[in-house]
C-alpha cells in the first residue's frame, strides 16, 4: 500500500484521481500533459496542430509519453491521442493536491497504458471546473465525476472478470464517493462481485470489499459470501478473509485468514499484526492433505514479507525447500533474491544467482537452474540460464546429460517455444546406447493432461561391417508416471554387410504401446525382414512377432518361401564392463528346391531341424546342432537319396564351421553306376569340406578313404576292394556283350578332387583271387577271325582265359580321358592250359561314359513313370 501511495505522490497533479480510484485517477491526469516538462519530437499541422511524438520529463525520468497528439479545437480545447504511456519513475510528488484550474477541454485517448493494466480507451470532459471521465476496456467500463468548487467526487463502474483473465467468470460492481480538497482526501469505496467463478468449474461465489479513507487513515474489509472457485478444482472458502487498516505511511494492523481447498488437500494462509499500531506481524502458510504437507512461518513488516526456512510437499511428488529466508518487498514493484531447491523423487533442481521480480500483476524470474540426480536408473545432470514469466521461458538452450550403464546422451533443449499451455519444445540429442551411436530430435508438448511427442533418431549398428544404418520414428507419451512408445512406432535397419553376409532391409513396428522403464521394455512388435545373402546361400523374407518383457524377449518368425518356422528367445546380459545379449534359436524347415540357391545342389525333399544358442557381446556368435532326415538332392545329374545326419554348426565374425555329429549317411548315389550305403564324417566352412572315415559300396565292392578334402590340389588316395569285374564290364552298357569278365579286383586310386574337376594319377588295380575272361561267339567276332588268320589265333587264345595275375595302371586327366595300361597273365584251359601274357592299353572318356549312363538311366526312369496315355502317343 505504501508503494501505491508513493506512486500517487509522484504524479502529483497529474494523477489526482488515483487516490479516489486508481484507474480513473490515471485517466484524469492525462489532461495535464501540456504542463512544464513536455518535449516534442515533431510538430506539424494536419487538420489541426499535431505532435507526432511527445514525452514529459520529471526529475530526469520520462513520466509520460505518447504519439499523434492532435489539437482540433481551441474553445473548448479539443485533444485526441492515439496512445499514451505512463511509465514508473523512481520519485513521486510529496503532496496529493486536487487538479488546478483549467479552461474547458475535451480529451480522448484511444489507448492509455499504465503498468499492470491493459490498454484503456479514455474520454475526459471539463466544463465550469466540473470534471467527467469515462474509461472502457472490452466489456468493462467506469465513470468518475469531480466538482472542483465543492471538492465532491463520485465514481462507479462494472468490471467483467473475463476482461482480466479469459478463464474467469462473473462481474464486479464498484461505487464510491467522497471529498477532495487541498491537503484533504476522504471517501468510501464499495465493490461487490457476483457469480464469480472459473471456467469449467460449476461453483459460483460472491465477494464484498469495503474501503474507507479519512484523516489520512484507511481501512479495508473483504469477505467471501460463498466458496469461490479459482480453477483446477480449487476454491476459496467463505468467511471474512481480510481486515486491515493503516495510514498513508503504511499498514498498522492486518488480519488475513484464507482457506483454499482442492483435490490435493488444503492450504491455509494466516497473517496477524504484532501489537497495536505497529506495522509488523507474523503468520503461517499451512499445507495439509493427500499430496500436500508442511508449514511455512511468515514474518512481515511495513516494507517486506519474509518466508522463513521451510520445506513443503507439493502435488506430483514434488518437494520444495529453501535453506535461507526468502525476503519479498511489500510493494507493487520490486525484486528478491531466490535460493531454493525443488526435489522430484531422486532429482534435485537448484536455483543459482536467481532473482524474482514483479511489477503489480507482472512477475518474472531470472537466473540459472542446475539439475542433478537419478531417474529410471540413470544419472542426470543439466543446467539452464534464462528468464521465466507468465508468458513462458526465454534464454539459452538448456543442456541435459543422461548417463547409465548402457546409455550416455546429451540433449540440447531450446526454450523459445516453452510457454503455456502446451509447453512445446524440440530437443536435439547425441550420444550412444550400448555400443550404438545415437543422434536425432526429440519433440515434446503438454496436452490433454499428459506429456507427449515424437522421437526421430538415427544410429548405426556396430556389428555391421558396412551399412546397417538404424532409424527410429516413434510417437511417445507419459501416463500415470510411466512412459510409452505408442503403437506404430517403427525401427528400420538399412541393408548392410556383416563380414561377407549381406543383410537386406528390415523393420520392427510396435503392435501395442511399448512401456519403457528401469526394468526394460514391455510390449509386442511386428518384424519384417527382406532376408540375407551369403557367399554360398540365401535367406528369403522373414516375418513374425516379437514379445518383449523387460530384458527378455521371444520371437516367432516364419519364412513363407521356405514354409519354415523360426523361434528365438533373447535375454539382455550385463557384466561389469560390457553389455550384450544371448538366447536360443529353433528352426524347423522342410527342404525344397527354393532353398538351394548358392548351395551348388538342388534340394528335392527332406526335413531340417535345428536348435542352438546365440550371443552378442562385441560381435555375433551362434552355436547349435542341425539334423537332416530323408534328404534327396540333385547335384548336376548326380542324384542322392535318403540322406540322414546331424552336425554341429558355429557362426561368428570369422565365418561358419560345420562338424558332423556321428556319420553322415546316404542310401544311394547315382553317378552312372550306383553308389550305396555311403557314410562318412564331415567338417566344413561351406567353402572347404573335409571328409573322414569315408565308406561306400560301389560295383559290388567297397570304396574307402581315411581322409579326403574337397576342393584340393593334392592327390588323395582312395582305396577300392572286391570290385566285381562283371559289373565293371557292364558299364559298357552293351545289350549283347562279346566279352565276359568274372572275379574281383582292388587297389589304390590317388584322386585330385578339384572344385569342378576330377583327376587320377598313378592308380593301381590288381586281382584279388582268380579272374576269368571269355570272348563270346558273335557275328562280329567271326568276321574279324575270317579276315585275318593272326587275329583268329589271338581270339582263340583269349576265348576262355583263367587269369592268375591282373594289374592295371590308371591315369585320368581333368577332362575325363582315362589311360589304362593293363597286364594279364593266365592260361587257356581249352588249349591245354596254354600260358598267355597280354599287355593291353585302353583309352576312354570316363566322364562321358558315366554321363551317358546317367542320361540313359534318367530316360529309363522317366519312361517307367510315364502315364499310359503318353506311352500310347
C-alpha positions in Angstrom: 0.0 0.0 0.0 2.9 2.3 0.8 4.3 1.9 -2.7 0.9 2.7 -4.3 0.7 5.9 -2.3 4.2 6.8 -3.4 3.1 6.3 -7.0 0.3 8.7 -6.4 2.6 11.4 -4.9 5.0 11.0 -7.8 2.4 12.0 -10.4 1.1 14.8 -8.2 -1.4 16.9 -10.0 -1.3 14.6 -13.0 -2.8 11.6 -11.2 -5.1 13.3 -8.8 -7.9 10.9 -9.2 -5.7 7.9 -8.4 -6.4 8.3 -4.6 -10.2 8.1 -5.4 -9.9 5.2 -7.8 -6.6 4.1 -9.2 -7.9 3.6 -12.7 -9.9 6.8 -13.0 -7.2 8.9 -11.4 -4.7 7.9 -14.1 -7.3 8.8 -16.8 -7.9 12.3 -15.4 -4.1 13.0 -15.1 -3.9 12.9 -19.0 -5.3 16.5 -19.3 -2.2 17.9 -17.7 0.2 16.6 -20.4 0.8 20.1 -21.7 2.4 21.3 -18.4 6.1 22.1 -18.0 8.5 19.3 -18.9 6.9 18.2 -22.2 9.3 17.6 -25.1 8.1 17.4 -28.7 10.0 15.5 -31.3 7.8 16.6 -34.3 5.3 19.4 -34.6 3.1 20.0 -37.6 -0.4 20.9 -38.9 -2.8 18.4 -40.3 -6.4 19.5 -39.8 -5.1 21.0 -36.5 -1.9 21.1 -34.5 -0.3 17.7 -34.4 2.5 16.4 -32.2 3.8 13.1 -33.7 5.9 12.1 -30.7 6.0 13.7 -27.2 7.1 12.9 -23.7 7.1 14.6 -20.3 10.2 14.6 -18.1 10.0 14.7 -14.3 13.4 14.9 -12.4 15.1 13.3 -15.4 12.5 10.4 -15.7 10.0 10.0 -18.5 6.8 10.1 -16.6 4.5 10.2 -19.7 4.9 9.7 -23.4 2.6 9.3 -26.4 2.2 9.6 -30.2 -0.1 11.5 -32.6 -1.5 14.1 -30.2 -3.8 16.4 -32.2 -5.5 19.7 -31.1 -8.5 20.2 -33.3 -10.4 22.8 -31.3 -9.4 25.7 -29.1 -12.5 26.5 -27.1 -13.3 24.2 -25.6 -9.8 22.8 -26.1 -10.2 19.5 -28.0 -7.4 17.0 -27.8 -7.1 13.5 -29.3 -4.3 11.0 -28.8 -3.6 7.6 -30.5 -1.8 6.3 -27.4 -0.3 7.4 -24.1 2.0 5.5 -21.7 2.7 6.3 -18.0 5.9 4.5 -17.1 7.1 4.1 -13.5 9.5 6.7 -12.2 11.6 6.3 -9.0 10.4 9.7 -7.5 6.9 10.8 -6.7 5.2 14.1 -5.6 5.3 14.6 -1.9 1.8 16.1 -1.7 -1.6 15.0 -3.1 -3.5 18.0 -4.4 -6.7 18.4 -6.4 -6.4 19.4 -10.1 -5.7 23.0 -10.8 -8.0 25.4 -12.7 -8.1 24.7 -16.4 -10.1 26.0 -19.3 -12.9 23.8 -20.7 -11.5 20.9 -22.7 -12.3 17.5 -24.2 -9.7 14.8 -24.2 -9.8 11.4 -25.9 -7.1 8.7 -25.7 -7.5 5.6 -27.9 -5.1 3.5 -25.7 -3.8 4.5 -22.3 -1.2 2.1 -20.9 -0.4 2.0 -17.2 1.9 -0.7 -15.7 -0.1 -3.6 -14.6 -3.2 -2.7 -16.6 -4.3 -3.4 -20.2 -4.7 -0.6 -22.7 -7.8 1.5 -21.8 -9.8 3.8 -24.0 -10.4 7.1 -22.1 -12.6 10.2 -22.7 -12.5 13.2 -20.3 -14.7 16.4 -20.4 -14.3 19.5 -18.2 -16.9 22.3 -18.1 -17.0 25.1 -15.4 -14.5 23.1 -13.4 -16.7 20.0 -13.3 -14.7 17.0 -14.5 -16.3 13.9 -16.1 -14.2 10.9 -17.1 -15.1 7.7 -18.8 -12.9 4.6 -19.3 -13.6 1.4 -21.2 -11.8 -1.9 -21.9 -13.6 -4.6 -23.8 -16.8 -5.2 -21.8 -15.7 -3.3 -18.7 -16.4 0.4 -18.1 -16.1 3.1 -15.4 -17.1 6.7 -14.9 -15.9 9.3 -12.4 -17.2 12.9 -11.6 -15.3 15.6 -9.7 -16.7 19.0 -8.8 -13.7 21.3 -8.1 -15.6 24.1 -6.4 -17.2 21.8 -3.8 -14.5 19.2 -3.8 -17.0 16.3 -4.0 -16.3 13.3 -6.1 -18.2 10.1 -7.1 -17.3 7.0 -9.2 -19.0 3.9 -10.4 -18.1 1.0 -12.7 -18.6 -2.5 -13.8 -15.7 -4.8 -14.5 -16.1 -8.2 -16.2 -13.8 -10.9 -14.8 -13.1 -12.3 -18.3 -11.5 -9.0 -19.3 -8.9 -9.6 -16.6 -8.3 -13.2 -17.5 -10.2 -15.3 -20.1 -10.7 -18.2 -17.7 -12.5 -16.1 -15.1 -16.3 -15.6 -14.9 -18.6 -13.1 -13.3 -18.7 -9.3 -12.8 -17.5 -6.8 -10.2 -19.6 -3.6 -9.5 -17.7 -0.7 -7.9 -19.2 2.5 -6.4 -17.6 5.3 -4.3 -17.9 8.9 -3.2 -16.1 11.4 -1.0 -14.4 14.8 -0.9 -11.1 16.1 -2.2 -9.9 19.5 -1.1 -6.3 20.8 -0.7 -4.5 18.7 1.9 -7.6 16.6 2.5 -8.8 13.5 0.7 -11.5 11.3 2.1 -14.1 8.9 0.8 -15.5 5.4 0.8 -15.4 2.7 -1.8 -17.5 -0.5 -2.1 -17.0 -3.4 -4.5 -19.4 -6.4 -4.9 -18.5 -9.4 -7.0 -21.4 -11.6 -8.3 -21.4 -15.0 -9.9 -17.6 -15.2 -9.7 -16.0 -18.4 -10.8 -13.6 -20.3 -13.0 -14.3 -21.7 -16.5 -15.1 -25.4 -16.4 -16.0 -25.2 -12.6 -19.6 -25.3 -11.5 -19.1 -23.3 -8.3 -20.0 -19.6 -8.3 -19.3 -17.2 -5.4 -19.7 -13.6 -4.3 -17.3 -11.2 -2.6 -17.7 -7.8 -0.9 -15.0 -5.3 -0.3 -15.3 -2.0 1.7 -12.5 0.6 1.8 -12.5 4.0 3.5 -10.1 6.9 3.8 -10.4 9.8 6.4 -7.9 12.0 8.1 -5.1 10.1 6.3 -6.2 6.9 7.9 -7.6 4.0 5.9 -9.3 0.7 6.5 -10.2 -2.3 4.2 -12.6 -5.2 4.9 -13.1 -8.1 2.4 -15.3 -11.2 2.8 -16.4 -14.1 0.7 -20.2 -14.7 0.7 -19.8 -18.2 -0.7 -17.0 -20.5 -1.7 -15.2 -19.1 -4.8 -13.8 -21.4 -7.5 -10.3 -20.4 -8.6 -9.5 -23.2 -11.2 -8.0 -26.7 -11.1 -10.7 -27.9 -8.7 -9.6 -25.4 -6.1 -11.9 -22.9 -4.2 -11.6 -20.3 -1.5 -13.9 -21.0 1.4 -16.4 -18.4 2.6 -15.8 -16.1 5.5 -14.0 -12.8 6.5 -10.8 -13.1 4.6 -9.1 -9.7 5.2 -9.3 -6.9 7.7 -6.6 -4.2 7.5 -6.0 -0.6 8.5 -3.2 1.9 8.4 -2.1 5.4 7.4 -0.7 6.8 4.2 2.7 5.8 5.5 1.8 2.0 5.6 0.0 -0.8 7.3 -0.8 -0.6 11.0 -3.0 -3.7 11.5 -3.7 -6.7 9.5 -5.7 -9.9 9.9 -5.8 -12.3 7.0 -7.3 -15.8 7.2 -7.9 -17.6 3.9 -8.6 -21.3 3.4 -8.3 -22.9 0.0 -9.4 -26.5 -0.6 -8.7 -28.6 -3.7 -8.1 -32.2 -4.9 -4.6 -32.4 -3.4 -5.5 -31.0 0.1 -5.9 -27.7 2.0 -3.9 -24.5 2.1 -4.5 -22.0 4.9 -2.8 -18.6 4.9 -3.0 -16.7 8.2 -1.4 -13.2 8.9 -1.7 -11.0 12.0 -0.1 -7.8 13.3 2.0 -7.8 16.4 0.7 -5.2 19.0 -1.3 -2.1 18.2 -0.4 0.4 15.5 2.8 -1.5 14.8 3.4 -2.2 11.1 4.8 -5.7 11.6 3.4 -9.1 12.1 3.6 -12.9 11.8 1.7 -15.7 10.3 2.0 -19.0 8.5 1.1 -20.9 5.3 0.0 -24.4 6.2 -0.4 -27.2 3.7 -2.2 -30.5 4.5 -3.8 -33.3 2.6 -3.1 -36.3 0.4 -0.4 -34.6 -1.6 0.4 -31.5 0.5 2.3 -31.2 3.7 4.4 -28.6 5.6 4.2 -25.3 7.3 5.9 -22.0 6.2 6.5 -19.5 9.0 6.0 -15.9 7.9 7.2 -12.6 9.2 6.3 -9.2 7.8 6.7 -5.5 8.4 5.9 -2.3 6.6 8.5 -2.9 4.0 8.8 -6.6 3.4 7.4 -10.1 3.8 9.8 -12.9 4.9 9.3 -16.6 4.4 11.4 -18.3 7.0 13.4 -21.5 6.0 11.0 -24.4 5.4 10.2 -27.5 3.3 6.8 -28.3 1.8 5.5 -31.3 0.0 3.7 -30.4 -3.2 1.5 -32.4 -5.7 3.1 -34.9 -8.2 5.7 -35.9 -5.6 7.4 -32.5 -5.6 9.3 -31.2 -2.5 10.2 -27.6 -2.2 12.7 -26.2 0.4 14.7 -23.1 0.9 17.5 -23.1 3.4 17.7 -19.3 3.9 14.9 -16.8 4.5 13.1 -15.5 1.3 12.6 -11.8 1.6 9.9 -10.2 -0.6 9.4 -6.4 -0.6 5.8 -5.3 0.1 5.5 -3.1 -2.9 3.6 -3.1 -6.2 7.0 -3.4 -7.8 10.2 -5.0 -6.5 12.6 -7.9 -6.7 14.1 -10.5 -4.4 16.9 -13.0 -4.4 15.7 -16.6 -4.5 17.7 -19.5 -3.2 15.6 -22.7 -3.3 15.7 -26.4 -4.0 13.0 -28.5 -5.8 13.1 -32.3 -5.5 11.2 -34.8 -7.5 11.9 -38.4 -6.5 15.8 -38.6 -6.9 16.1 -35.5 -8.9 17.1 -32.1 -7.4 16.7 -28.7 -9.0 18.7 -25.8 -7.5 18.5 -22.1 -8.2 21.8 -20.2 -8.7 22.1 -16.4 -8.8 18.4 -16.2 -9.3 16.1 -13.3 -8.8 12.3 -12.9 -8.7 10.9 -9.5 -9.9 7.4 -8.2 -10.1 5.6 -5.0 -11.1 2.0 -5.1 -10.0 0.4 -8.1 -11.7 3.5 -8.9 -13.8 6.2 -11.2 -12.4 9.4 -12.7 -13.8 12.3 -14.9 -12.7 15.8 -14.8 -13.9 18.9 -16.9 -13.1 20.3 -20.3 -13.5 18.8 -23.7 -12.8 21.0 -26.8 -12.1 19.7 -30.3 -12.2 21.3 -33.4 -10.6 20.1 -36.8 -9.6 18.9 -40.1 -10.9 15.8 -41.2 -12.8 15.0 -44.6 -14.3 18.3 -46.0 -13.2 20.2 -43.3 -15.0 22.3 -40.3 -13.7 21.0 -36.9 -14.9 22.9 -33.6 -14.9 21.8 -30.4 -16.5 21.9 -26.6 -16.5 19.9 -23.7 -17.9 20.4 -19.9 -17.8 17.4 -17.8 -18.7 14.2 -16.0 -17.8 10.7 -17.1 -16.8 7.4 -15.2 -16.7 3.7 -15.8 -17.2 4.3 -16.0 -21.0 6.8 -18.8 -20.8 10.6 -19.2 -20.9 13.4 -17.4 -22.8 17.1 -17.6 -22.7 19.9 -20.0 -23.6 19.1 -23.6 -24.7 19.0 -25.9 -21.7 21.5 -28.8 -21.7 20.8 -32.2 -20.2 23.2 -35.2 -19.9 21.8 -38.7 -19.2 24.3 -41.4 -18.2 23.8 -45.1 -17.4 25.5 -48.5 -17.8 24.2 -48.7 -21.4 23.4 -45.0 -22.2 25.2 -41.7 -22.5 23.2 -39.0 -24.3 23.4 -35.2 -24.3 20.3 -33.1 -25.1 20.2 -29.5 -26.2 16.8 -28.1 -25.4 15.7 -24.7 -27.0 13.2 -22.9 -24.7 11.8 -20.4 -27.3 8.5 -22.4 -27.6 8.2 -23.3 -23.9 5.1 -21.4 -22.9 1.7 -22.3 -21.6 -0.4 -24.2 -22.1 1.4 -26.7 -24.4 5.0 -26.1 -23.2 6.1 -27.5 -26.6 9.8 -27.9 -27.4 12.1 -29.8 -29.7 15.4 -31.1 -28.4 18.4 -32.4 -30.3 20.3 -35.4 -28.7 23.6 -37.1 -29.4 25.5 -39.9 -27.7 25.5 -43.6 -27.5 23.2 -46.5 -26.4 25.4 -49.5 -25.5 27.9 -49.5 -28.4 25.5 -47.8 -30.8 26.0 -44.1 -31.7 22.7 -42.3 -31.4 21.5 -38.9 -32.6 18.3 -37.2 -33.5 15.4 -34.9 -32.5 13.0 -35.3 -29.6 9.8 -33.2 -29.6 7.6 -32.8 -26.5 4.5 -30.9 -25.6 1.8 -31.0 -22.9 -1.9 -31.6 -23.9 -4.9 -33.4 -22.6 -3.3 -33.7 -19.2 -0.1 -35.6 -20.3 3.2 -35.1 -22.0 3.6 -36.4 -25.5 5.8 -36.0 -28.5 7.8 -37.8 -31.2 11.4 -39.1 -31.2 13.2 -39.2 -34.6 16.6 -40.9 -34.1 19.5 -42.3 -36.1 22.1 -44.9 -35.2 24.5 -47.4 -36.8 24.7 -51.0 -35.6 28.3 -51.6 -34.6 28.5 -55.2 -35.7 27.8 -54.2 -39.3 31.0 -54.1 -41.4 29.3 -51.7 -43.8 25.8 -50.1 -43.9 23.3 -51.1 -41.2 22.0 -47.6 -40.5 19.2 -47.6 -38.0 16.3 -45.1 -38.0 13.7 -44.7 -35.2 10.4 -42.8 -35.8 8.2 -43.1 -32.7 5.4 -41.1 -31.1 5.7 -41.3 -27.2 3.6 -40.2 -24.2 3.6 -40.3 -20.5 0.8 -41.7 -18.4 0.4 -42.1 -14.7 4.2 -41.7 -14.1 5.1 -44.2 -16.8 6.5 -43.7 -20.3 5.3 -45.3 -23.5 6.2 -45.6 -27.2 2.9 -45.5 -29.0 1.6 -48.2 -31.4 3.0 -47.7 -34.9 6.5 -46.8 -33.5 8.9 -48.0 -36.1 12.6 -49.0 -36.2 14.1 -49.6 -39.7 17.6 -51.0 -40.4 19.1 -50.4 -43.9 20.8 -53.1 -45.7 24.4 -53.8 -44.8 27.3 -56.3 -44.6 28.3 -58.4 -41.6 31.6 -59.9 -42.7 30.7 -61.3 -46.1 26.9 -61.7 -45.4 24.5 -59.1 -46.8 21.6 -58.4 -44.6 18.7 -56.8 -46.5 16.5 -54.1 -45.0 14.3 -55.0 -42.0 11.8 -53.2 -39.9 10.3 -53.6 -36.4 6.9 -52.0 -35.7 5.1 -51.7 -32.3 1.9 -53.6 -32.5 1.0 -52.4 -29.0 2.2 -49.4 -26.9 5.6 -50.2 -25.5 6.1 -49.4 -21.8 9.7 -48.3 -21.1 11.1 -48.2 -17.6 14.1 -49.1 -15.4 13.3 -52.8 -15.9 13.3 -52.6 -19.7 10.7 -52.6 -22.4 7.3 -54.3 -22.3 5.0 -54.9 -25.3 4.6 -56.6 -28.7 6.3 -55.8 -32.0 5.9 -57.0 -35.6 9.0 -57.9 -37.6 9.5 -57.8 -41.3 12.9 -58.5 -43.0 13.8 -58.9 -46.6 16.3 -61.7 -45.9 20.0 -62.2 -46.2 22.6 -63.3 -48.8 25.8 -65.2 -48.0 28.6 -66.2 -50.3 27.0 -69.6 -51.0 23.5 -69.2 -49.5 20.4 -67.0 -49.4 17.8 -66.4 -46.7 14.3 -65.3 -48.0 11.9 -62.8 -46.5 11.2 -63.2 -42.8 8.0 -62.0 -41.0 6.8 -62.6 -37.4 6.1 -61.2 -34.0 8.4 -60.3 -31.1 7.2 -60.1 -27.5 9.4 -58.3 -25.0 9.1 -58.2 -21.2 11.9 -56.3 -19.6 15.2 -57.7 -20.5 13.7 -60.8 -22.1 12.1 -61.4 -25.4 10.7 -64.1 -27.6 10.2 -64.1 -31.4 8.2 -66.4 -33.6 9.3 -65.9 -37.3 8.2 -67.5 -40.5 9.9 -67.9 -43.9 6.9 -68.2 -46.2 9.1 -69.0 -49.3 10.6 -72.0 -47.4 7.4 -72.9 -45.4 9.7 -72.8 -42.4 9.3 -71.6 -38.8 12.0 -70.0 -36.6 11.7 -69.4 -32.9 14.1 -67.2 -31.0 14.5 -66.1 -27.4 16.7 -63.3 -26.1 17.9 -62.1 -22.7 19.9 -58.9 -22.2 23.2 -59.7 -20.3 25.3 -57.3 -18.4 28.8 -57.7 -17.0 30.9 -55.2 -15.1 32.5 -53.8 -18.2 30.3 -54.8 -21.2 26.7 -55.4 -22.1 25.3 -57.8 -24.6 22.5 -60.3 -25.3 22.1 -64.1 -25.6 19.3 -66.5 -26.3 18.2 -69.6 -28.1 17.0 -70.4 -31.6 15.0 -73.3 -33.0 14.4 -74.0 -36.7 12.0 -76.4 -38.5 12.2 -76.4 -42.3 11.0 -78.8 -45.0 13.8 -79.0 -47.6 12.9 -77.9 -51.1 14.3 -76.6 -54.3 13.7 -73.0 -53.3 16.3 -73.4 -50.6 19.0 -74.5 -53.0 20.3 -71.2 -54.3 24.0 -70.8 -53.7 24.4 -74.4 -52.5 25.6 -75.9 -55.8 23.0 -78.7 -55.4 19.2 -78.8 -55.8 17.3 -80.0 -52.7 14.3 -82.0 -53.6 12.9 -83.2 -50.3 13.8 -83.9 -46.7 13.5 -82.2 -43.3 15.8 -79.9 -41.5 15.6 -79.4 -37.7 18.0 -77.2 -35.7 18.4 -75.7 -32.3 21.1 -73.7 -30.7 22.2 -70.7 -28.7 23.3 -67.3 -29.8 25.0 -64.4 -28.1 26.3 -60.9 -28.9 29.0 -59.1 -27.0 31.1 -57.0 -29.3 30.2 -59.5 -32.1 27.7 -62.2 -33.0 28.2 -65.9 -32.2 25.9 -68.8 -32.9 26.3 -72.4 -31.7 23.9 -75.2 -32.4 23.0 -78.5 -33.9 21.2 -79.3 -37.1 19.8 -82.6 -38.2 18.7 -83.7 -41.7 16.5 -86.7 -42.4 15.1 -88.1 -45.7 17.3 -85.9 -47.8 17.0 -86.2 -51.6 19.1 -83.8 -53.8 20.3 -83.5 -57.3 23.9 -82.4 -58.0 24.0 -81.7 -61.7 22.8 -85.1 -63.0 24.0 -86.9 -59.8 21.1 -88.0 -57.7 21.4 -88.6 -54.0 18.6 -90.1 -51.9 17.7 -90.9 -48.3 20.4 -88.8 -46.7 20.5 -88.6 -42.9 22.8 -87.0 -40.4 23.4 -84.4 -37.7 26.1 -81.7 -37.4 27.3 -79.0 -35.0 27.4 -75.5 -36.5 29.2 -72.4 -35.3 28.8 -68.9 -36.8 30.8 -65.9 -35.8 32.6 -62.9 -37.3 35.2 -65.3 -38.8 32.7 -67.3 -40.8 30.9 -70.7 -40.5 32.1 -74.0 -39.3 30.2 -77.3 -39.6 31.1 -80.6 -37.9 29.1 -83.7 -38.3 27.8 -85.5 -35.2 28.4 -89.1 -35.9 28.4 -90.4 -39.5 26.5 -88.7 -42.4 24.8 -91.5 -44.3 23.4 -91.7 -47.8 21.4 -94.7 -49.0 22.1 -94.2 -52.7 24.1 -92.0 -55.1 23.7 -92.3 -58.8 26.8 -91.3 -60.7 26.1 -93.5 -63.7 26.6 -96.6 -61.6 25.0 -96.8 -58.2 27.0 -96.0 -55.0 25.1 -97.4 -52.0 25.3 -97.2 -48.2 27.8 -94.4 -48.1 28.7 -92.9 -44.7 31.4 -90.5 -43.5 32.1 -87.7 -41.1 32.2 -84.1 -42.3 33.8 -80.8 -41.3 33.4 -77.7 -43.4 33.4 -73.9 -43.5 31.0 -74.1 -46.5 34.0 -73.4 -48.7 36.3 -76.4 -48.0 35.0 -79.8 -47.0 36.9 -82.4 -45.0 35.6 -86.0 -45.1 36.9 -88.7 -42.8 36.1 -92.4 -42.4 34.7 -92.4 -45.9 32.9 -95.7 -46.9 30.7 -96.6 -49.8 29.6 -99.7 -51.7 30.2 -99.5 -55.5 30.4 -102.0 -58.4 29.8 -104.8 -56.0 32.8 -103.8 -53.9 33.9 -101.2 -51.3 35.4 -97.8 -51.7 37.0 -96.2 -48.6 39.3 -93.4 -47.5 40.7 -92.3 -44.2 40.5 -88.7 -45.1 39.6 -86.5 -48.1 39.4 -82.8 -48.7 37.3 -81.1 -51.4 38.4 -79.0 -53.2 42.1 -79.7 -53.1 45.1 -79.6 -55.5 46.6 -82.6 -53.7 46.3 -86.2 -54.8 44.5 -88.2 -52.1 44.3 -91.9 -52.0 41.0 -93.8 -52.2 41.2 -97.5 -51.6 38.9 -99.9 -53.6 38.4 -103.6 -52.9 36.3 -106.5 -54.0 35.2 -104.7 -57.2 33.2 -107.1 -59.3 34.6 -107.2 -62.8 31.3 -108.3 -64.2 29.8 -105.0 -63.0 32.7 -103.1 -64.4 32.2 -104.8 -67.8 28.5 -103.9 -67.6 29.5 -100.2 -67.7 29.8 -100.6 -71.4 26.0 -100.8 -71.4 26.1 -103.3 -74.4 22.9 -105.5 -74.6 24.9 -108.2 -76.5 28.3 -108.2 -74.9 31.2 -110.1 -76.6 33.5 -110.0 -73.6 32.6 -111.6 -70.3 34.6 -110.9 -67.1 34.4 -112.5 -63.7 36.4 -112.1 -60.4 37.2 -109.3 -58.1 39.9 -106.6 -58.1 41.1 -103.9 -55.7 43.8 -101.3 -55.3 44.5 -97.6 -54.7 43.3 -94.6 -56.7 45.1 -91.3 -56.0 42.5 -88.7 -56.8 42.7 -84.9 -57.2 39.4 -83.5 -56.1 39.2 -80.0 -57.6 36.2 -77.7 -57.3 34.7 -78.7 -60.7 37.1 -81.4 -62.0 38.4 -84.8 -61.1 41.9 -86.3 -61.9 43.6 -89.6 -61.3 47.4 -90.2 -61.2 49.2 -93.5 -60.9 46.2 -95.5 -59.9 46.8 -99.2 -59.4 44.3 -102.1 -59.6 45.1 -105.8 -59.2 43.2 -109.0 -58.9 42.0 -110.4 -55.5 41.9 -114.1 -56.5 41.1 -115.8 -59.7 39.8 -113.8 -62.6 38.2 -115.2 -65.8 37.8 -113.7 -69.3 35.6 -115.1 -72.0 35.1 -114.0 -75.6 31.6 -115.0 -76.7 30.7 -116.0 -80.3 29.2 -113.3 -82.4 28.9 -112.2 -86.0 31.5 -109.5 -85.4 34.0 -111.8 -83.8 33.6 -114.4 -86.7 34.2 -111.7 -89.4 37.3 -110.5 -87.6 38.7 -114.0 -87.5 37.9 -114.7 -91.1 39.6 -111.6 -92.3 42.9 -112.3 -90.6 44.4 -115.6 -89.5 46.6 -113.9 -86.8 43.5 -112.3 -85.4 41.7 -115.6 -85.4 44.6 -117.2 -83.5 44.5 -114.4 -80.8 40.8 -114.7 -80.5 41.1 -118.5 -80.0 43.8 -118.0 -77.4 41.7 -115.4 -75.4 38.4 -117.1 -75.9 38.5 -118.7 -72.4 41.2 -117.4 -70.1 41.8 -118.2 -66.4 43.8 -115.2 -65.1 46.0 -115.5 -62.1 47.8 -112.2 -62.4 45.9 -109.0 -63.4 47.1 -105.4 -62.8 46.4 -102.1 -64.4 48.0 -98.6 -64.2 45.4 -95.8 -64.4 45.7 -92.1 -65.2 42.9 -89.7 -65.9 43.1 -86.0 -66.8 40.6 -83.4 -65.5 38.8 -83.6 -68.9 37.8 -87.2 -68.1 40.1 -89.1 -70.5 41.3 -92.3 -68.8 44.5 -94.0 -70.0 44.8 -97.6 -68.8 47.8 -99.9 -69.1 46.7 -103.5 -68.4 48.8 -106.6 -68.0 47.1 -110.0 -67.9 48.7 -113.3 -67.1 46.8 -116.6 -67.3 46.1 -119.9 -69.1 43.5 -121.1 -71.6 42.1 -124.4 -70.3 40.6 -125.2 -73.7 44.0 -125.2 -75.3 45.9 -127.5 -73.0 46.4 -124.7 -70.4 48.2 -122.6 -72.9 50.0 -119.8 -70.9 49.0 -116.3 -72.0 50.6 -112.9 -71.3 48.7 -109.9 -72.6 49.8 -106.3 -72.4 46.8 -104.1 -73.3 46.3 -100.3 -73.3 42.9 -98.6 -73.3 41.7 -95.0 -73.6 38.2 -93.8 -72.9 36.5 -90.7 -71.5 35.1 -91.9 -68.2 33.1 -88.7 -67.5 31.3 -89.0 -70.8 30.7 -92.7 -70.2 29.2 -92.0 -66.7 27.2 -89.1 -68.1 25.7 -91.3 -70.8 24.9 -93.9 -68.3 23.2 -91.3 -66.1 21.3 -90.0 -69.0 20.2 -93.4 -70.1 19.2 -94.2 -66.5 17.2 -91.0 -66.3 15.4 -91.7 -69.6 14.6 -95.2 -68.4 13.1 -93.8 -65.1 11.0 -91.3 -67.0 9.7 -93.9 -69.4 8.8 -96.2 -66.4 6.9 -93.4 -64.7 5.3 -92.1 -67.9 1.5 -92.1 -67.9 -0.2 -94.7 -70.2 -1.7 -92.1 -72.5 1.7 -90.6 -73.1 3.1 -94.1 -73.8 0.5 -94.7 -76.4 1.3 -91.5 -78.2 
